[in-house]
Amino acid sequence: MKMSPKIAVILTLLATLFWGSNFQATKVAIAAMSPWTASAERFLIAVVVIFIYMSFRNLMTSHALRKNLLAFISLGAIGVAGFNGALFVGLQTSNPITAALIMATTPISANILEAIINRRMPQFIRVLGMLISLFGVSMVISNGKILMGGALTFSYGDVIIFIGSLGWAVYTVGTRAMVTESTPLETTAWTMFFGAIILSAMAFVYEQPISAVSSASVASHLAGLYMGIAGSVLAYLFWVIGISTRGPGKTSIFFNFVPLFAILVQITFGTVPGNVQLIGAVITIFGVLLGQGQLSFFSRKQVEA
């Protein structure tokens, strides 16, 4: 059944909501487990869940795998293992505010990459919307310090996280440009499968995952279960549906909602943002809507021009 653009937008928003909530769940998970092990556990759970679902629904076929084996391995390595590994490892030395700002540049990277592949420039209104939303995100995560000329210092972890954000941009564009004859569910399942294998290998190389998992708290495993199902299976699936329905450029700009949803989740745990952060949230939403062409007045002005 063909997905309507409006439903695809709703699913994309849900994906960013799940990813935004992952920040709080990650704090619980890494409190008792090392980063590579926690990330591997998350995606091993995700792979088990998604393959069980596909088996019960008779959706397990080898055609998509044979057709896209190299693409699935590459995207799993870059967009699953690379992106999440870089985020977990980078946050050990990176400032969370700086890290979130770096991740917010992903939509711009994805649109630039898509423009290079298609040999065309993105529409001006979309670029403007991305820049506005990026400015809004920077206000949210810096609590307005960017307006006062506050300098952001970069650490080794910041560089790792930036490389991870580029990996997510490649995944966003690659799921449409590199994959053929595969449903969003199949693409999600197989990229997660190969990503989970790579993450597990990294955990065994750099950590002691068996002892870490056996000694971890129940709360840590519950956090991994949530991230595996909601923050991985559903989020990745909804994201790929958005890409396949609306394209990588229109979908990637929604990634700016992730830090906003992270703040909303923190509010439920008692942390209330200030006025500057709320203003930044409004600016971000305005930029997203503008870049999506949902503000008819500005879109009409561009056409008339």
Buried (B, 14 or more C-beta within 10 A) or exposed (E): EEBEEEEBBEBBBBBBBBBBBBBBBBEBBBEBBBBBBBBBBBBBBBBBBBBEBBEEEEBBEEEBBEBBEEBBBBBBBBBBBBBBBBBBBBBEBBBEBBBBBBBBBBBBBBBBBBBEBEEEEBBEBBBBBBBBBBBBBBBBBBBBBBBEEEEBEEBEBBBBBBBBBBBBBBBBBBBBBBBEEBBBBBBBBBBBBBBBBBBBEBBBEBBEBEEBBEEBEEEBBEBBBBBBBBBBBBBBBBBBBBBBBBBBBBBBBBBBBBBBBBBBBBEEEEEEBEEBBBBBBEBBBBBBBBBBBEBEEBBEEEEEE
